[in-house]
């Protein structure tokens, strides 16, 4: 199965998540935009980026319980977008009319986020890249929050998930 391609001058870098324990193959070839034949030396490095910290889909989302706003020691969480196409999904059970807040540690990388409902995990009802992000639950449901890097940046991030008491 073809997974991805990357063209780069003078360096190409490609990353992916191994979905199964199996052999993976890399094909290296001359530039597809330059029709001349080419030969020459190249180097290939394969590096593990480590285990993914959160699932990449709503079905793999990590369920979190928000802390109440004003809690003395809210839970500080971390995530890591290991490669350009990585997404980290969390799930929140929400109650209609309740306001929720996602705060990022702005001294670190701040990812973008997309909010989805259990009823529609294909089209986000919200996208944002700031801190904080507040959401008022329109219904009692499960919300899915996907953290991602819109410009292909990678990095570790810190965040908190809070809810207001009505």
N, C-alpha and C positions, 0 to 999 in steps of 0.2 A: 504494500500500500504506500503510495507516494504521500509523504507527510508535509514537506516544505522545500523551498529552494531559497537560496540567498546568493546575490551577486554583489561583489564588493571590490573596490579598487583602493588601496592595494590589499585589503583584508576583508574577508567575508566571515560573518559570525552567525551561526544558526543555533537555536535552542528549542527543545521540545520536552514534553513530559512523557516518559515511558509508561504506557498504559498496561503493559504486560512484561513479564520476564521472558525475554526472547532475544534472538539476535537482531540487531539493527544495522543497516548498511548505509554507508555514505558514498556518494558518487562525486568525484571531483572532475571537472572538465574545463576546457578553455571557454572563454567568454562567448555566450550565444549572440552577442551583438557585434562581434568582430569576426568576419568570415574567414580571415586568414588562419592557416594552420599554426599551431603554437606548441612548443615543447618547453620544458624547463622544470626546475626544482620547485617544490612547494613543501610546506610543513603542515601537518594536521595534528591538532591537539584535541583530545576528548576529555572533558572534565565533568564530574558529577556536581550538580548544583545543590544536592541534598534532597531530603524528603520534602514534598510539598506540605505546607502547613494547614491549608484549608482546601476543601473540594473546589472543583472548577465548574460545577453546574448546580442547579437547584436540588437535584437528586443527591448530590454529594455534600450539600451545605452543612456547615457546623452550626448546631442550634446553640444560641446564646440567650441567657436571661439578663435583661437590662437591670442595672442598678437604679434605685430611686434617686432623682436629682436631690442633692443636699446630703447624700450619704457621706459619712466621714471619710471612708476609704473606698471609693469606687474602684472597680476592677480595671486595671490598666492591662490592655491586651496588645499583642504584637502580631504583625503579619509580615510577609515577605513576598514581593513579586519577583520571582527568580529569573524570569525571562520575559521578553517583550509581549508575548501573547498570553501570559499567565493571568488568570483571574482567581480571586479568592472570594468564595461565597459563604455568607452566614445566613441563618434563618432566625427570625424573631416571631414568636406568637404575640400578636397585638390585639388590643381591644378597641372597638369602635369609639371614636371621639378622644382617645388618649394621645397625647403628644409625646414623641420620642426624639431623642437627640443623639447624634453621633459626633463626637469630638475627636479631632486628630491632634497628635503631638506635632505642632507646627515647626518644631526644631529639627524634625526629620522629614523624609520624603512624604508628601501628601498625595495619596492616590486619588483618582476620580472614583465616583461610585455611581451605580445604577440601581434603582429600586424597582422591584417587581412584586406582584402579588401571587399567591398560590394559584389564582384563577388565570393568570396570564404571565408566564415566565419567559415570553418571547419579546414583548414590547414593554420597555420600562415606563413607569409613570413618573419617574424623576431621574435626572442625571445632574451631578454637581461635582465640583472640585474646589471645595472650600471647607473651612471649619469655623463654626459647627454647621451641621446639616440637621434641620428639624423637619419631622414628618408627623402629620396628624393622621391617625388611622381612619380611613373612610368606612371601613367595616371591620368586624372581628374576623381575622384571618391569619395566615402566615405571610409575613413579608420576607422577601429575599433581598439581600443587599450584596451586590457584586462589586468588589474593589478591583480596579484595573488601571493600567497605565495608558492613557490615550495616545501618547507620543512615543511609546515603546521604551520609556524609562524603566529602570528596575531599581529595587531598593527595599529596605525594611521600613516599616511604618508602625506607629503606635496609635491606638484609638481606645475610646471608651464608648459604651452604649448605655444610655440613660433613659428613664421614663419619668414623666411628671405625674404626680398624684392629681387626680381631677378634683 
